[in-house]
């Protein structure tokens, strides 16, 4: 799911910790709207800095993933 021109839901929710431990890191619907706002803010920063890539290392962690991290 594309949240902004350059950011996807998958990019903001990918987690090596979740993958290693077989945990679901899917955000609930109310969090997806917050991630959309985050993506829009990141998009604005990207444009401000000359459309250079921004690497997201953690946009969302489920409570279980967060415990493991």
C-alpha positions as CSV (number, residue, x, y, z in Angstrom):
1,X,0.0,0.0,0.0
2,X,1.5,3.3,-1.1
3,X,1.3,6.0,1.7
4,X,3.0,8.8,-0.2
5,X,4.8,9.0,-3.6
6,X,8.0,7.4,-2.2
7,X,6.9,5.5,1.0
8,X,4.9,2.3,1.3
9,X,3.2,0.6,4.3
10,X,5.5,-2.4,3.7
11,X,8.6,-0.2,4.0
12,X,7.4,1.3,7.3
13,X,6.5,-2.0,8.8
14,X,9.3,-4.4,7.7
15,X,11.1,-5.9,10.7
16,X,14.0,-8.3,10.8
17,X,13.2,-9.0,14.4
18,X,9.6,-10.0,13.5
19,X,10.9,-12.2,10.6
20,X,13.4,-13.9,12.8
21,X,10.9,-14.7,15.5
22,X,7.9,-15.4,13.2
23,X,5.9,-12.4,14.6
24,X,3.2,-10.5,12.9
25,X,4.1,-6.8,12.5
26,X,0.9,-5.8,10.8
27,X,-0.4,-2.5,12.2
28,X,-4.1,-2.2,13.1
29,X,-6.2,0.2,10.9
30,X,-6.0,3.1,13.3
31,X,-2.2,3.0,13.2
32,X,-2.2,2.9,9.4
33,X,-3.6,6.4,9.3
34,X,-0.8,7.6,11.6
35,X,1.7,5.9,9.4
36,X,0.2,7.7,6.4
37,X,0.8,11.0,8.3
38,X,4.4,9.9,9.0
39,X,4.9,9.1,5.3
40,X,3.6,12.5,4.3
41,X,6.0,14.2,6.7
42,X,8.9,12.0,5.4
43,X,7.9,12.9,1.9
44,X,8.0,16.6,2.7
45,X,11.5,16.2,4.2
46,X,12.6,14.2,1.1
47,X,11.5,17.1,-1.2
48,X,13.1,19.7,1.1
49,X,16.4,17.9,0.9
50,X,16.5,17.7,-2.9
51,X,14.5,14.5,-3.4
52,X,17.3,12.4,-1.8
53,X,16.3,9.0,-0.5
54,X,15.4,8.6,3.1
55,X,16.0,5.2,4.6
56,X,13.5,4.2,7.2
57,X,14.7,1.6,9.7
58,X,11.7,1.5,11.9
59,X,8.3,3.1,11.2
60,X,6.1,0.7,13.3
61,X,6.7,-2.1,15.7
62,X,3.9,-4.2,17.1
63,X,3.9,-4.5,20.9
64,X,5.4,-8.0,20.7
65,X,8.1,-7.0,18.2
66,X,8.9,-3.9,20.4
67,X,9.4,-6.2,23.4
68,X,11.8,-8.4,21.4
69,X,13.8,-5.3,20.2
